[in-house]
Amino acid sequence: MSRTDEVWKKEDLANAFLENVRAAIPMAAEQIDIMLRVIRSRVPSDCSFVDLGCGDGILGRAVHAMYPQSTGLFLDFSETMIEAAREKAGSSSGRLSFIIADFAAPGWTAAVNGSAPFDLVVSGYSIHHQPNERKRNMYGEIFDLLAPGGLFLNLDTVTPEPVWTEGIWDDLFIDSLFEFEQKKGSAKTREQAAGDWMGRPDRAANILAPLDDQLDWLREAGFVDTACFFKVFAQALFGGTKPE
Ligand SMILES: C[S@@+](CC[C@H](N)C(=O)[O-])C[C@H]1O[C@@H](n2cnc3c(N)ncnc32)[C@H](O)[C@@H]1O
């Protein structure tokens, strides 16, 4: 198993992310709000979309809640995550499907090709686990899955730049995690929250690449109107459009 497999396919890690980390991401609501605003301006309401590395489907569900006529495909390689996505989609899942596939292998697109082309591909905090060459190739594979005019948005962890902002980012995340723990009524101290963040088990599976390099890789893949729509230290919402 690769390092990513070792962490993300573990049920306890998946649940710990969903229960303790996802909701503590600083400005998570704002990130999703900006994502939806970009989608609203570029993608029709009856769109077909994919949520890559969907986790519990937080991004895809937000798209589907905004566009109930959309058709969505949720993909993840973790059974725990796909089950969580299916469960959280609940009664609105009629137009949604859930697929277990591993996008680390170039052949992963075979799992979704039958439903392609898509108007929209979104991904949240998932592609950064791939080696950089694989990220680069994935951007080409995603481009091929899109319909002309289709949009790709990646909300992901990137290299904090300049490098000295890494400490600011860690501090911001720890503050957010601590606040989240306090709201839950937990007795955790800020020091303990800092320990949780710095010692998080998925940390070793992160392979971060600079935002500028990734925008270059998107352009290389054929995307136009590439842009970063939101960035806070190590987290960025960026993407591009397939030409008409
Ligand atoms: C940090 S979680 C993010 C989940 C969700 N997108 C979100 O924004 O909350 C990363 C997700 O990517 C999935 N993942 C990681 N590597 C993957 C791969 N090679 N193929 C498919 N899914 C993968 C993990 O199982 C996990 O659900």
The ligand as a MOL file (V3000), in Angstrom:
LIG
                    3D

  0  0  0     0  0            999 V3000
M  V30 BEGIN CTAB
M  V30 COUNTS 27 29 0 0 0
M  V30 BEGIN ATOM
M  V30 1 C -8.9560 14.9820 3.1290 0
M  V30 2 S -10.2130 13.9610 2.5100 0 CHG=1
M  V30 3 C -11.2670 15.1390 1.6950 0
M  V30 4 C -12.6580 14.6470 1.4590 0
M  V30 5 C -13.6140 15.6310 0.8040 0
M  V30 6 N -13.2970 15.8340 -0.5890 0
M  V30 7 C -13.6480 16.9390 1.5360 0
M  V30 8 O -13.4400 17.9900 0.9050 0
M  V30 9 O -13.8970 16.9220 2.7480 0 CHG=-1
M  V30 10 C -9.4020 13.1660 1.1460 0
M  V30 11 C -10.2690 12.1420 0.4730 0
M  V30 12 O -9.6090 11.6990 -0.7140 0
M  V30 13 C -9.7390 10.2790 -0.8060 0
M  V30 14 N -8.6040 9.7880 -1.6080 0
M  V30 15 C -7.2920 9.9090 -1.3250 0
M  V30 16 N -6.5500 9.3390 -2.2850 0
M  V30 17 C -7.4200 8.8320 -3.1950 0
M  V30 18 C -7.2540 8.0910 -4.4060 0
M  V30 19 N -6.0370 7.7610 -4.8380 0
M  V30 20 N -8.3530 7.7210 -5.1150 0
M  V30 21 C -9.5940 8.0470 -4.6450 0
M  V30 22 N -9.8170 8.7310 -3.4910 0
M  V30 23 C -8.7370 9.1240 -2.7730 0
M  V30 24 C -9.7090 9.8220 0.6570 0
M  V30 25 O -10.2490 8.5320 0.8370 0
M  V30 26 C -10.5200 10.9170 1.3210 0
M  V30 27 O -11.8890 10.6150 1.3080 0
M  V30 END ATOM
M  V30 BEGIN BOND
M  V30 1 1 1 2
M  V30 2 1 2 3
M  V30 3 1 2 10
M  V30 4 1 3 4
M  V30 5 1 4 5
M  V30 6 1 5 6
M  V30 7 1 5 7
M  V30 8 2 7 8
M  V30 9 1 7 9
M  V30 10 1 10 11
M  V30 11 1 11 12
M  V30 12 1 11 26
M  V30 13 1 12 13
M  V30 14 1 13 14
M  V30 15 1 13 24
M  V30 16 1 14 15
M  V30 17 1 14 23
M  V30 18 2 15 16
M  V30 19 1 16 17
M  V30 20 1 17 18
M  V30 21 2 17 23
M  V30 22 1 18 19
M  V30 23 2 18 20
M  V30 24 1 20 21
M  V30 25 2 21 22
M  V30 26 1 22 23
M  V30 27 1 24 25
M  V30 28 1 24 26
M  V30 29 1 26 27
M  V30 END BOND
M  V30 END CTAB
M  END
